[in-house]
Amino acid sequence: QKEVEQNSGPLSVPEGAIASLNCTYSDRGSQSFFWYRQYSGKSPELIMSIYSNGDKEDGRFTAQLNKASQYVSLLIRDSQPSDSATYLCAVNGMNTGFQKLVFGTGTRLLVSP
Amino acid sequence: DTGVSQNPRHKITKRGQNVTFRCDPISEHNRLYWYRQTLGQGPEFLTYFQNEAQLEKSRLLSDRFSAERPKGSFSTLEIQRTEQGDSAMYLCASSHWTGWNTEAFFGQGTRLTVV
């Protein structure tokens, strides 16, 4: 089992819709969770961090964390074509002594005009 | 610009040659990480520094790879005797580590092509 799992996609949504990106992790002791956006050929850009169960909202982005289910998600409201990118989930877990991030393979999001 | 800076942005080298990359982290950050990313994969951890001390190296990192952060500021990653399998994007990230929060910010990356 991979430490951090994401569906590779692509996830296709029309402009204006809500995009829902999901991530599961295996290390039950994980404490902090991050979403990065990566445009093709570019480096990852941090867009959200979440540490407690529940929802965290920042503009059009909402991160949701459920530690009991070992599940973290990212919702993008009013999706725009400029949101088309790969979204990477990263976890800081007990297995690594909370010392570094472990990444999933990313979900490719395509937002069509 | 106060973000993480990496140089060069692109490097093409012949197999067997040595290459060195540089990373300048965000100035107040005490942690510096090196990751490697290949097409279709997430970033893969290579090594990290706390100030000038290298605290961990990935088991995947062969002896051909070495990293330094001599004064706790910039870092270099050297690959000796490059192989075609070394072709990847090499990413540097930095963070202000407070004990458990690892909110890390990446540089633009160095894309290495070994021919």
Boltz contact constraints between the chains, C-beta under 6 A:
constraints:
  - contact:
      token1: [A, 31]
      token2: [B, 100]
      max_distance: 6.0
  - contact:
      token1: [A, 43]
      token2: [B, 91]
      max_distance: 6.0
  - contact:
      token1: [A, 43]
      token2: [B, 106]
      max_distance: 6.0
  - contact:
      token1: [A, 43]
      token2: [B, 108]
      max_distance: 6.0
  - contact:
      token1: [A, 43]
      token2: [B, 109]
      max_distance: 6.0
  - contact:
      token1: [A, 44]
      token2: [B, 106]
      max_distance: 6.0
  - contact:
      token1: [A, 49]
      token2: [B, 103]
      max_distance: 6.0
  - contact:
      token1: [A, 88]
      token2: [B, 42]
      max_distance: 6.0
  - contact:
      token1: [A, 92]
      token2: [B, 102]
      max_distance: 6.0
  - contact:
      token1: [A, 98]
      token2: [B, 100]
      max_distance: 6.0
  - contact:
      token1: [A, 100]
      token2: [B, 45]
      max_distance: 6.0
  - contact:
      token1: [A, 100]
      token2: [B, 48]
      max_distance: 6.0
  - contact:
      token1: [A, 101]
      token2: [B, 102]
      max_distance: 6.0
  - contact:
      token1: [A, 103]
      token2: [B, 42]
      max_distance: 6.0
  - contact:
      token1: [A, 103]
      token2: [B, 43]
      max_distance: 6.0
  - contact:
      token1: [A, 104]
      token2: [B, 42]
      max_distance: 6.0
  - contact:
      token1: [A, 105]
      token2: [B, 41]
      max_distance: 6.0
  - contact:
      token1: [A, 105]
      token2: [B, 42]
      max_distance: 6.0
  - contact:
      token1: [A, 106]
      token2: [B, 42]
      max_distance: 6.0
